[in-house]
Amino acid sequence: MSRATDQPFRLFNPRVLPLFAAYLILGIFCVIFDVWVAAPLMGVAILFLFLPLRSRALRRGFLIALCLALLGGYGIATLTLHLRNEVGLSGTATVSCRVIEVSETEEGTRVTADSLRADDTLYLGKISFTASDSVSVGDRLTLKGDVSIRKLSLSSFTKALDYRKGAKYRLDDPSLLSQESGSPPLRHTICEKTREALLSAQGERAGGFSYAMLFGDAEYMDASDKAAISETGVAHVIAVSGLHVGVLAAALLFLLRKLRLKEGICLLILLPIFGFYAYLAGFTPSVLRASIMVTVSLAASALGERYDDASALSLAAILILLVRPLYLFDLSFLMSFLAIFGIQSLCRPLERIFRRHKVPPRLASALALSASTTIALIPVSALVFHRIALVGFLLNLVVVPIASITFVLNFIFLPLTLLLPSFGAVLSLVGYLPAILAETSGATAALGFEANYDFSTAETAIYYATIAFVGKYSLAKRTIKLIAAGIGGGVLLILLLAT
């Protein structure tokens, strides 16, 4: 039996992958600082690892691996930002490209193209420009103009979004030299046919809402509906996220298990489906995160292993950030991971509290899920949308079930309608559900229950540290957790009332 002095002091349940994810994230986060600020932060993080070295639980190789994760995160993020902003094509050039997106703006027809070539050299990255001529998706263009690199700034979520959705290059004063018709990308063709079917069967308003729920593209939604779901804090229903992948996975798993297929076979069937859906949704971070976690869950079940939610979430973050480190500054990435972090930390403790107060089990579970998600996203919502929706917690109890049913029914009857137009009548009936969502969100937004407060960096760090401390992974006593939660909630309430 080991001596008490050999046991490490543990405040949280020890897990390997969350530690690696935390140090990788810290390393990437340091790219927004000057090197003279980032270096001391890394030094403190490395010194922090030496604190539990008195115990044999932490081996030298593990410590070295964590240090490498910290420094590696900083290195790949710095290199990615450098390649994005410095290396590439610039100056007056003749370029050829393939049109992949056309949108109408106040300035004119905005075109985004890929497969960029100049002087027989293929350049990675998309190019955007304003066209005076009529172009269609799939057209192959040859243009001459001034090419410049659109600098990526990590100072705001809006700028960071350009890293994922926008073009690296900008073409000013373009003159069209040649234009050849071509086939549009498969994703564009599928999305176009889907949108036409939804708008035809469900109408402009409901069809635009359904299309946004399926693919995360809110361009065809009614402007008032977009504003309402943003103001009420339920915009996640139109951002393709873990909710959508989770609902899709649950529906498909239910069907496959009814067919008595083994878990390994289910995994082999679902993997390409998730991959193709992620492709249609534009490989958003939220879809990638959910797909990885569902895959890990199915793999664990197939192999007879125990699924650990914190480790699965950390693995998803590591895999995504190793390939796309600057996704750390993307709003979709942050909201998706923080929402799951809140659910994993707070959902079970809150559910126990609700049940202790005689709340029915199913209602207690729904309340805990909605409350934990809302609590986890308060600082981000305040920072991005400049408001905190005070009714989002309750509205999610209505919106999430309806949105889940709508998503599944659209997913089932849309392909059937494309194959057999007679199913259009059923798809039309499904359109009443997004109409209900739109009306409910609009009526709730009109009540005006919201608060305005801007969280500072220090306040945000303390906020999420408090969530981690009072969550299920903390080994602190329940009384101490309740005191910490009460103090944190009271301070937040005072700040909101003061503003």
Stockholm file with secondary structure:
# STOCKHOLM 1.0

chainA/1-499         MSRATDQPFRLFNPRVLPLFAAYLILGIFCVIFDVWVAAPLMGVAILFLFLPLRSRALRRGFLIALCLALLGGYGIATLTLHLRNEVGLSGTATVSCRVIEVSETEEGTRVTADSLRADDTLYLGKISFTASDSVSVGDRLTLKGDVSIRKLSLSSFTKALDYRKGAKYRLDDPSLLSQESGSPPLRHTICEKTREALLSAQGERAGGFSYAMLFGDAEYMDASDKAAISETGVAHVIAVSGLHVGVLAAALLFLLRKLRLKEGICLLILLPIFGFYAYLAGFTPSVLRASIMVTVSLAASALGERYDDASALSLAAILILLVRPLYLFDLSFLMSFLAIFGIQSLCRPLERIFRRHKVPPRLASALALSASTTIALIPVSALVFHRIALVGFLLNLVVVPIASITFVLNFIFLPLTLLLPSFGAVLSLVGYLPAILAETSGATAALGFEANYDFSTAETAIYYATIAFVGKYSLAKRTIKLIAAGIGGGVLLILLLAT
#=GR chainA/1-499 SS CCCGGGSCCCSBCCCHHHHHHHHHHHHHHGGGSCHHHHHHHHHHHHHHHTGGGGSTTSCHHHHHHHHHHHHHHHHHHHHHHHHHHTSSCCEEEEEEEEEEEEEEETTEEEEEEEEEEETTEEESSCEEEEESSCCCTTCEEEEEEEEEECCCCCSSHHHHHHHHTSCSEEEEEEEEEEEECCCCCHHHHHHHHHHHHHHHHHHHHHHHHHHHHHHCCCTTSCHHHHHHHHHTTCGGGSSCCHHHHHHHHHHHHHHHHHTTCCHHHHHHHHHHHHHHHHHHTTCCHHHHHHHHHHHHHHHHHHHTCCCCHHHHHHHHHHHHHHHCGGGGGCHHHHHHHHHHHHHHHHHHHHHHHHHHTTCCHHHHHHHHHHHHHHHHHHHHHHHHHSCEETTHHHHHHHHHHHHHHHHHHHHHHHHHHHHCGGGHHHHHHHTHHHHHHHHHHHHHHHHCCEECCCCCHHHHHHHHHHHHHHSTTBCSCHHHHHHHHHHHHHHHHHHHHHC
#=GC SS_cons         CCCGGGSCCCSBCCCHHHHHHHHHHHHHHGGGSCHHHHHHHHHHHHHHHTGGGGSTTSCHHHHHHHHHHHHHHHHHHHHHHHHHHTSSCCEEEEEEEEEEEEEEETTEEEEEEEEEEETTEEESSCEEEEESSCCCTTCEEEEEEEEEECCCCCSSHHHHHHHHTSCSEEEEEEEEEEEECCCCCHHHHHHHHHHHHHHHHHHHHHHHHHHHHHHCCCTTSCHHHHHHHHHTTCGGGSSCCHHHHHHHHHHHHHHHHHTTCCHHHHHHHHHHHHHHHHHHTTCCHHHHHHHHHHHHHHHHHHHTCCCCHHHHHHHHHHHHHHHCGGGGGCHHHHHHHHHHHHHHHHHHHHHHHHHHTTCCHHHHHHHHHHHHHHHHHHHHHHHHHSCEETTHHHHHHHHHHHHHHHHHHHHHHHHHHHHCGGGHHHHHHHTHHHHHHHHHHHHHHHHCCEECCCCCHHHHHHHHHHHHHHSTTBCSCHHHHHHHHHHHHHHHHHHHHHC
//
